[in-house]
Amino acid sequence: MNYQNIVPEDSISLFVKNIWVFENEDKNMHTTLPFFADGCPGLMFQQTDHGLIVKPHDKKMPGVFLYGQTILPIELEISGAFLIIVFQLYPYVLKTFFDIQPQSINDNCYYFDDTEEDIRWLKKQLESNESAKDKIEIISKLLLRYFEKKKENLDFEIRQGIEYIFQTKGQESIRSIASKLKFNIRTFERRFLTETGLTPKQFAKIIQFQASLDQLTVKDYEKHTDIVYENGFSDQSHFIRVFKAFTGKTPKLFEK
């Protein structure tokens, strides 16, 4: 399997965090792709020989769909050759771009309305262009179109709060971030939940977990306590509890 992590072009970087491309040309291969909480919803395009199944929900997915905040771990099951393109979106755009309540698709997906003109255009263009590069350009054009239409309704103050949480890897207090943005803490929590589908505290915990997952995955540590204290967990038990909640496994089992 080939994997690419593409940095979005400047024109879409305000609302797209990353673009991932997964490709496999082996028609006899069975592939499992695990996904864990990372704080971001996304738009996914998939082209497969025999369909894409999301476990443990056992859902067969359409060619293009939105997914919400992934809180519980999931796996994508694919048989045969495939091309998967994921646009990882900053969570503050979901409500405004697509007119949905973000919390309603936490651990769930949203299927596009084929009667919408922009979606009909998207699907037609994706079908008539073969390369991953062309498909990325087409999806980028769609998202840029949404941005141009709806940017006045985006909550850029909440986006700034999201950026603070990313930059501090979930370790700065929510009260401190609200204060920097000149928000009353209750107002900040309410607006954050409305725009992202998560409370600021939930979001920060996910980003803290992701930082520890990255460190564990690349083996940037000598012992697990390095991960514990570098990522702001109170002790090893706290780290294990959070890690297991998001992956279903203890850190030791995950490594194996």
C-alpha positions in Angstrom: 0.0 0.0 0.0 1.2 3.5 -0.8 0.4 6.4 1.6 0.9 10.1 1.2 0.3 12.9 3.7 -0.1 16.1 1.5 0.1 19.6 3.0 -2.9 21.6 1.7 -2.3 24.5 -0.7 -2.6 28.0 0.9 -6.0 28.6 -0.7 -7.6 25.8 1.4 -5.3 25.6 4.4 -7.7 27.8 6.5 -10.2 24.9 6.6 -8.2 21.8 5.5 -5.6 20.5 8.0 -4.2 17.5 6.0 -4.9 15.5 2.8 -4.2 11.7 3.0 -4.0 9.4 0.1 -4.1 5.6 0.4 -3.5 3.5 -2.7 -3.3 -0.2 -3.4 -3.1 -1.9 -6.8 -3.1 -5.5 -5.6 -6.5 -7.0 -6.4 -5.9 -10.0 -4.0 -5.0 -8.0 -1.0 -7.2 -7.5 2.1 -6.4 -4.2 3.9 -7.4 -2.9 7.3 -6.9 0.8 8.0 -7.4 1.8 11.7 -8.6 5.3 12.5 -8.4 6.9 16.0 -9.7 10.1 17.5 -7.7 13.1 16.1 -10.1 16.1 16.7 -11.0 16.5 13.0 -13.9 15.5 10.9 -13.3 14.8 7.2 -14.5 14.4 3.7 -13.6 11.0 2.2 -13.6 9.7 -1.4 -13.2 6.0 -1.9 -12.9 3.9 -5.0 -12.6 0.2 -4.3 -13.0 -3.2 -6.1 -15.5 -4.6 -3.6 -16.6 -1.6 -1.4 -15.4 -0.2 1.9 -16.8 -1.5 5.2 -16.5 0.5 8.4 -16.1 -1.7 11.5 -17.5 -2.3 14.1 -20.6 -0.7 12.4 -20.6 -3.0 9.4 -21.6 -0.1 7.1 -20.8 -0.2 3.4 -19.9 3.3 2.5 -20.8 5.4 -0.6 -18.2 6.9 -2.9 -18.1 10.3 -1.2 -19.2 11.1 2.4 -18.5 13.2 5.4 -17.4 11.7 8.7 -17.7 13.4 12.1 -15.5 13.4 15.1 -14.1 9.9 15.6 -14.1 9.3 19.3 -14.3 5.5 19.5 -11.7 3.5 17.4 -12.9 2.2 14.0 -11.3 0.2 11.1 -11.9 0.4 7.4 -12.0 -3.0 5.8 -11.2 -3.2 2.1 -10.7 -6.2 -0.3 -8.8 -5.7 -3.5 -7.4 -2.6 -5.1 -8.4 0.8 -3.9 -7.9 4.6 -3.9 -8.9 6.5 -0.8 -8.5 10.3 -0.4 -9.3 11.9 2.9 -9.6 15.7 3.5 -9.1 16.2 7.2 -11.1 19.3 8.0 -10.7 21.8 10.8 -13.8 21.1 13.0 -15.1 24.6 13.0 -16.3 24.4 9.3 -18.6 21.4 9.5 -21.7 23.3 10.7 -21.4 26.2 8.3 -20.2 24.5 5.1 -22.6 21.6 5.2 -25.5 22.9 7.3 -25.4 20.0 9.8 -25.1 19.9 13.6 -21.6 18.5 14.2 -22.5 16.6 17.4 -25.1 14.7 15.4 -22.4 12.8 13.4 -19.9 12.2 16.2 -18.8 8.6 15.6 -21.0 8.6 12.5 -21.2 9.7 8.9 -23.2 12.1 6.7 -24.3 11.1 3.2 -24.5 14.0 0.7 -27.8 15.0 -0.9 -27.5 14.1 -4.6 -30.1 16.7 -5.5 -27.6 19.5 -4.5 -26.0 21.1 -7.5 -22.5 21.3 -6.0 -22.6 17.6 -5.0 -23.8 16.5 -8.5 -20.9 18.5 -10.0 -18.5 16.9 -7.5 -19.5 13.3 -8.3 -19.6 13.8 -12.0 -16.1 15.3 -12.0 -14.7 12.6 -9.7 -16.0 9.9 -12.0 -14.5 11.5 -15.2 -11.0 12.1 -13.8 -8.8 9.2 -13.0 -5.7 10.3 -11.2 -5.5 11.0 -7.4 -4.0 14.4 -8.2 -7.0 15.4 -10.3 -9.5 14.2 -7.7 -7.7 16.2 -5.0 -8.0 19.3 -7.2 -11.7 18.7 -7.7 -12.5 18.2 -4.0 -10.4 21.3 -3.2 -12.4 23.3 -5.7 -15.7 22.2 -4.1 -14.5 23.1 -0.6 -13.2 26.5 -1.8 -16.6 27.1 -3.4 -18.2 26.4 0.0 -15.8 28.7 1.7 -16.4 31.6 -0.7 -20.2 31.3 -0.2 -20.2 30.9 3.5 -17.0 32.4 5.0 -18.9 35.3 6.6 -20.7 32.8 8.8 -17.6 31.0 10.0 -16.6 31.4 13.7 -13.0 32.4 13.3 -12.6 33.0 17.1 -13.4 29.4 17.7 -10.9 28.5 15.0 -8.3 30.4 16.9 -9.2 28.5 20.1 -8.8 25.3 18.1 -5.3 26.4 17.0 -4.3 27.2 20.6 -5.3 23.7 21.6 -3.3 22.1 18.7 -0.3 24.3 19.4 -0.2 23.4 23.1 -1.0 19.7 22.4 -4.0 19.9 24.6 -2.0 20.9 27.7 -3.1 24.5 28.2 -6.1 25.0 30.4 -9.4 25.8 28.7 -10.0 28.8 31.0 -6.6 30.2 30.0 -7.5 29.9 26.3 -10.9 31.4 26.8 -9.2 34.3 28.6 -6.8 34.9 25.7 -9.7 35.1 23.3 -11.5 37.4 25.8 -14.4 34.9 26.2 -16.4 34.2 29.3 -15.6 30.5 30.0 -19.3 29.4 29.6 -19.7 31.3 26.3 -16.5 29.8 24.9 -17.6 26.2 25.9 -21.0 26.7 24.4 -19.8 28.2 21.1 -17.0 25.6 20.8 -19.5 22.7 21.3 -21.9 24.2 18.7 -19.2 24.6 16.1 -17.2 21.4 16.6 -19.5 18.8 18.2 -17.1 18.5 21.2 -16.5 20.5 24.4 -13.1 22.3 24.5 -12.1 19.8 27.3 -13.0 16.8 25.2 -11.2 18.2 22.2 -8.1 19.0 24.3 -8.1 15.4 25.6 -8.2 14.1 22.1 -5.3 16.3 21.0 -3.3 15.3 24.1 -3.9 11.6 23.2 -2.9 12.2 19.6 0.4 13.7 20.7 1.1 10.6 22.8 0.1 8.3 20.0 2.5 10.0 17.6 5.3 9.7 20.1 4.5 6.0 20.7 4.2 5.2 17.0 7.6 6.7 16.0 9.2 5.3 19.2 10.4 8.7 20.3 11.0 7.7 23.9 13.1 5.5 26.2 10.3 4.5 28.5 6.6 5.0 28.8 7.0 7.5 31.6 8.7 9.9 29.1 5.4 9.9 27.1 3.4 10.4 30.3 5.2 13.5 31.4 6.0 15.1 28.1 2.3 15.0 27.2 0.9 16.3 30.4 -0.7 13.2 31.9 -0.8 13.2 35.7 0.7 9.7 36.0 1.1 6.4 34.1 -2.4 5.2 35.1 -4.0 8.3 33.7 -2.1 7.8 30.4 -3.1 4.2 30.1 -6.7 5.0 30.9 -6.9 7.7 28.2 -5.0 5.7 25.7 -7.2 2.7 26.1 -10.4 4.8 25.9 -9.4 6.0 22.4 -7.7 2.9 21.0 -9.3 0.0 22.8 -5.8 -1.2 23.8 -3.2 -0.5 26.5 0.0 1.2 25.1 1.9 -2.1 25.5 -0.7 -4.1 23.6 -0.9 -1.4 20.9 2.9 -1.5 20.4 2.7 -5.3 19.8 
